[in-house]
Amino acid sequence: MRNPLIRPILSQLRDHPDGISEFELLKSLKASLPELNDLAEDPNLQLFRQHFLIMNALYQLQTSLWSEEQLQLDINPTVIRLHKVQLNQSTGSAEVNDSVDAKLATYYLDWSEYENTDKEEVQRLLDSFYNGLVNEDEREAALSTLCIDEPTPTKDIIKRQYRKLAHQAHPDRGGDTETFISLRQAYECLMH
């Protein structure tokens, strides 16, 4: 499938030699291509599709611009920039930034990812992302609460350590209620 955003994105890249963010690129494209606002009824799915179309066009451009014009397209989270490749003074060869993440390129060049991603899948991706942000700090705190030094303990280790500490802190055995509750919360965090 030919991406209709390739030409407008290339034009934007050439108009912004110092680079442009994906947000600014999307904002500009939406102003000139109102159909970008009608890709889905669900706002999260629409944003996913807008993002996917932009990234697909960028990865297609990255390959074609290098092979046809020896121009490098850097695709980074904060700035997308098109530039000429500098020649190495000593070798006379081009120094190409090969930091392209092949997995990302493969994902965004696969149209089935666009076609098969529905509202529920986008919500699952968002939930996973947000849970990952919150859970990393919570996970470290939970490991500390349960006095586990291993960064990736097995569920069996977590259970054993929780049972040991919960037994000691249980209010029926004279333990502290708040400590018992924090142990249970740490256990729940690590087990999910």
SULNOR-V260068 format. One record per backbone hydrogen bond with DSSP energy under -0.5 kcal/mol. NH is the residue of the N-H (numbers start at 1). CO is the residue of the C=O. E is the energy in kcal/mol with one decimal. If there is no record, write none. Layout:
BEGIN
NH|CO|E + NH|CO|E
END
This chain:
BEGIN
4|2|-0.5 + 6|3|-1.4 + 9|5|-2.5 + 10|6|-2.6 + 11|7|-2.4 + 12|8|-2.1 + 13|9|-2.7 + 14|10|-2.2 + 15|11|-1.8 + 16|12|-0.9 + 16|13|-0.5 + 19|16|-2.0 + 20|80|-1.9 + 25|21|-2.3 + 26|22|-2.9 + 27|23|-2.6 + 28|24|-2.3 + 29|25|-2.5 + 30|26|-2.8 + 31|27|-1.4 + 32|28|-1.4 + 33|29|-2.6 + 36|33|-2.3 + 37|34|-2.1 + 38|35|-1.7 + 39|36|-0.5 + 46|42|-2.5 + 47|43|-2.3 + 48|44|-2.3 + 49|45|-2.6 + 50|46|-2.6 + 51|47|-2.7 + 52|48|-3.0 + 53|49|-2.6 + 54|50|-2.1 + 55|51|-2.8 + 56|52|-3.0 + 57|53|-2.2 + 58|54|-2.5 + 59|55|-2.6 + 60|56|-2.1 + 61|57|-2.7 + 62|58|-2.6 + 63|59|-1.4 + 64|60|-2.3 + 65|61|-3.2 + 66|62|-1.2 + 67|63|-2.2 + 68|64|-2.5 + 69|65|-2.0 + 70|66|-1.4 + 71|65|-1.8 + 72|83|-3.0 + 74|72|-0.6 + 74|81|-3.1 + 75|73|-0.6 + 76|74|-0.7 + 76|79|-1.4 + 80|20|-2.6 + 81|74|-2.0 + 81|79|-0.5 + 83|72|-2.4 + 85|70|-1.0 + 88|93|-3.3 + 92|88|-2.8 + 95|86|-2.3 + 96|94|-0.8 + 98|96|-1.0 + 102|100|-1.0 + 105|101|-2.4 + 106|102|-2.6 + 107|103|-2.4 + 108|104|-2.8 + 109|105|-1.7 + 110|107|-1.2 + 111|109|-0.9 + 113|110|-1.6 + 114|110|-0.7 + 115|111|-2.5 + 116|112|-2.8 + 117|113|-0.8 + 118|116|-0.7 + 122|118|-2.3 + 123|119|-2.2 + 124|120|-2.4 + 125|121|-2.5 + 126|122|-2.6 + 127|123|-2.8 + 128|124|-2.5 + 129|125|-2.4 + 130|126|-2.9 + 131|127|-2.8 + 132|128|-2.1 + 133|129|-1.9 + 134|130|-2.2 + 135|131|-3.4 + 136|132|-1.4 + 137|133|-0.7 + 138|134|-1.8 + 139|135|-3.4 + 140|136|-1.9 + 141|137|-2.1 + 142|138|-2.7 + 143|139|-2.6 + 144|140|-2.0 + 145|141|-2.7 + 146|142|-2.2 + 147|144|-1.4 + 148|143|-2.9 + 149|147|-0.6 + 153|150|-0.6 + 158|154|-2.1 + 159|155|-2.6 + 160|156|-2.5 + 161|157|-2.4 + 162|158|-2.5 + 163|159|-2.9 + 164|160|-2.2 + 165|161|-2.4 + 166|162|-3.4 + 167|163|-2.1 + 168|164|-1.4 + 169|165|-2.2 + 170|166|-1.2 + 173|170|-1.7 + 174|171|-1.6 + 175|170|-2.3 + 180|176|-2.2 + 181|177|-2.5 + 182|178|-2.5 + 183|179|-2.1 + 184|180|-2.1 + 185|181|-2.5 + 186|182|-2.2 + 187|183|-2.5 + 188|184|-2.6 + 189|185|-2.4 + 190|186|-2.2 + 191|187|-2.0 + 192|188|-1.0
END
